[in-house]
Amino acid sequence: MSDSDLIRKALIDIWMENIQVEFNAGRIAYERQLQGFLFHYLKLRQDQEGFEVWIEPTWYKNADESGEVSKLKFIPDMVISRGKSILAIIELKWKPWEASASDVGKLDEMWLDWKNGAGLLLKVIPTDYRWYKNKEEKVEYEIDDHCLFVFAVCSQPGSEALTKRPERLKDNFLFLTAQITENDGVLFESK
């Protein structure tokens, strides 16, 4: 099984089994709580699967001719890596009791920068580039050719967040959705 397939299966299992249970038990009302539970369940699989999970890592574009790097305006909610390869980039949107706009465009922009050779580099800690620049050994992570881009969302039926698909990003995209139903239940799906 490829890394992309392994992570896709793990995320779908966690979404459909664990996150659904946590939500129904009233333990996920906000995006930060979703992020915490998702991190928790991914970390439980970390040793078994051999990957690392990062929360809101700092991203930079490679240095230009002057040696300066630029911080990206988009910081994904979570990243999964193995060794120096980024295997998955996850964006979350959790607004169960309101219709919300989609953030899937953020993933599209990052994918486009990557495909256009922007040389995205992930630096997980610390967030201050001045410290990083002075280190002899630079810890750089590269986006894997089969990186999985994930958008996980919970919102009201018919909201843009549940229906809008990425414009450019077609392959290696996982859409995890949860929508409030008419009888205040929640329908969890993976697409």
C-alpha positions as CSV (number, residue, x, y, z in Angstrom):
1,M,0.0,0.0,0.0
2,S,1.4,3.4,-1.0
3,D,1.9,6.2,1.7
4,S,-0.9,8.2,0.1
5,D,-3.3,5.2,0.2
6,L,-2.2,4.4,3.8
7,I,-2.9,8.0,5.0
8,R,-6.2,8.2,3.0
9,K,-7.4,5.0,4.7
10,A,-6.3,6.2,8.2
11,L,-8.0,9.6,7.7
12,I,-11.2,8.0,6.5
13,D,-11.3,5.5,9.3
14,I,-10.6,8.2,11.9
15,W,-13.3,10.5,10.4
16,M,-16.0,7.9,10.1
17,E,-15.3,6.1,13.3
18,N,-13.6,8.3,15.9
19,I,-14.5,11.9,14.9
20,Q,-18.1,11.0,14.4
21,V,-18.2,9.4,17.9
22,E,-16.5,12.4,19.5
23,F,-18.9,14.8,17.8
24,N,-22.0,12.8,18.7
25,A,-20.8,12.7,22.3
26,G,-20.6,16.5,22.3
27,R,-16.8,16.8,22.5
28,I,-16.3,18.7,19.2
29,A,-18.0,22.0,18.9
30,Y,-15.1,24.1,17.5
31,E,-12.4,23.7,14.9
32,R,-9.6,23.6,17.5
33,Q,-11.3,20.7,19.2
34,L,-11.5,18.8,15.9
35,Q,-7.9,19.5,15.3
36,G,-7.0,18.2,18.8
37,F,-9.0,14.9,18.3
38,L,-7.7,14.4,14.8
39,F,-4.1,14.9,16.1
40,H,-4.8,12.5,18.9
41,Y,-6.1,9.7,16.7
42,L,-3.3,10.2,14.1
43,K,-0.7,10.1,16.9
44,L,-2.1,6.8,18.1
45,R,-1.4,5.4,14.6
46,Q,2.0,7.2,14.3
47,D,4.2,4.5,15.7
48,Q,2.3,1.8,13.8
49,E,2.4,3.6,10.5
50,G,5.8,5.5,10.9
51,F,4.7,9.0,10.2
52,E,4.8,12.4,12.0
53,V,1.9,14.7,12.5
54,W,2.4,18.5,12.7
55,I,0.0,21.2,13.8
56,E,0.1,24.5,11.9
57,P,3.7,24.3,10.7
58,T,5.4,27.4,9.2
59,W,5.8,27.3,5.4
60,Y,8.3,29.3,3.3
61,K,9.1,29.6,-0.3
62,N,12.7,28.8,-1.2
63,A,15.2,31.7,-1.1
64,D,15.3,34.1,-4.1
65,E,18.6,35.3,-5.6
66,S,19.2,37.6,-2.6
67,G,18.9,34.7,-0.2
68,E,15.6,35.9,1.3
69,V,12.8,33.6,1.9
70,S,9.1,34.6,2.1
71,K,6.6,33.2,4.5
72,L,3.4,31.9,2.9
73,K,0.2,33.5,3.8
74,F,-1.5,30.1,4.0
75,I,-0.6,27.8,6.9
76,P,-2.3,24.4,6.8
77,D,-4.0,23.2,9.9
78,M,-2.1,19.9,9.9
79,V,0.7,18.2,7.9
80,I,1.7,14.5,7.9
81,S,5.2,13.6,7.0
82,R,7.6,10.6,6.9
83,G,11.3,11.3,6.9
84,K,11.7,14.5,4.9
85,S,8.6,13.9,2.7
86,I,5.3,15.7,3.2
87,L,2.7,13.0,2.7
88,A,-0.5,15.0,3.5
89,I,-1.6,18.6,3.9
90,I,-4.9,19.0,5.8
91,E,-7.2,22.0,6.0
92,L,-10.1,22.0,8.5
93,K,-13.4,24.0,8.5
94,W,-15.7,23.3,11.4
95,K,-18.9,25.4,11.6
96,P,-21.6,22.9,12.2
97,W,-24.4,25.3,13.1
98,E,-23.9,27.8,10.3
99,A,-23.4,27.8,6.5
100,S,-19.8,28.5,5.8
101,A,-17.6,29.5,2.9
102,S,-15.1,27.0,1.6
103,D,-11.4,27.2,2.4
104,V,-10.6,24.6,-0.3
105,G,-9.0,27.4,-2.4
106,K,-6.1,27.5,0.1
107,L,-5.2,23.9,-0.9
108,D,-5.6,24.8,-4.6
109,E,-3.2,27.8,-4.2
110,M,-0.6,25.7,-2.4
111,W,-0.8,22.9,-5.0
112,L,-0.4,25.5,-7.8
113,D,2.7,27.0,-6.1
114,W,4.2,23.5,-5.7
115,K,3.4,22.5,-9.3
116,N,4.9,25.7,-10.6
117,G,8.2,25.0,-8.8
118,A,7.9,27.5,-6.0
119,G,10.1,25.3,-3.9
120,L,7.9,25.3,-0.9
121,L,9.8,24.3,2.2
122,L,8.2,23.3,5.5
123,K,9.8,24.3,8.7
124,V,8.1,22.9,11.7
125,I,9.9,24.5,14.6
126,P,10.7,27.1,15.6
127,T,8.6,29.7,13.8
128,D,11.3,32.4,13.8
129,Y,13.2,32.1,10.5
130,R,16.2,34.1,11.8
131,W,17.1,31.2,14.2
132,Y,16.6,28.7,11.3
133,K,18.8,30.6,8.9
134,N,21.8,30.4,11.2
135,K,21.7,26.7,11.8
136,E,24.3,24.6,10.0
137,E,21.9,21.7,9.4
138,K,18.7,22.8,7.8
139,V,15.7,20.7,8.4
140,E,13.7,20.9,5.1
141,Y,10.7,18.9,4.1
142,E,9.6,18.4,0.5
143,I,6.1,17.7,-0.8
144,D,6.0,14.2,-2.0
145,D,4.9,13.6,-5.6
146,H,1.8,11.7,-4.3
147,C,1.0,14.1,-1.5
148,L,-2.6,13.9,-0.3
149,F,-4.5,17.2,0.0
150,V,-7.3,16.9,2.5
151,F,-10.2,19.2,3.2
152,A,-12.3,18.2,6.3
153,V,-15.4,20.2,6.9
154,C,-18.6,20.3,9.0
155,S,-21.3,22.8,8.1
156,Q,-25.0,23.3,7.3
157,P,-26.5,21.5,4.3
158,G,-26.0,23.4,1.0
159,S,-23.2,25.6,2.3
160,E,-20.3,26.3,-0.1
161,A,-17.9,24.5,2.2
162,L,-19.7,21.2,1.6
163,T,-20.1,21.6,-2.2
164,K,-17.1,23.5,-3.6
165,R,-14.4,21.3,-5.0
166,P,-10.9,22.5,-5.8
167,E,-10.5,24.0,-9.2
168,R,-7.0,22.7,-10.0
169,L,-6.4,19.9,-7.5
170,K,-8.0,16.8,-8.9
171,D,-5.7,13.9,-8.1
172,N,-4.8,13.0,-4.5
173,F,-7.6,15.0,-3.0
174,L,-9.7,13.7,-0.1
175,F,-12.9,15.5,0.9
176,L,-14.2,14.6,4.4
177,T,-17.6,16.1,5.2
178,A,-20.1,16.2,8.0
179,Q,-23.4,18.0,7.6
180,I,-26.2,18.7,10.1
181,T,-29.4,16.9,9.0
182,E,-32.9,18.1,9.4
183,N,-33.4,16.2,12.7
184,D,-30.2,17.6,14.1
185,G,-28.2,14.5,13.4
186,V,-24.9,14.5,11.5
187,L,-24.1,12.8,8.2
188,F,-20.4,11.9,8.0
189,E,-19.0,11.1,4.5
190,S,-15.7,10.7,2.6
191,K,-15.5,11.6,-1.0
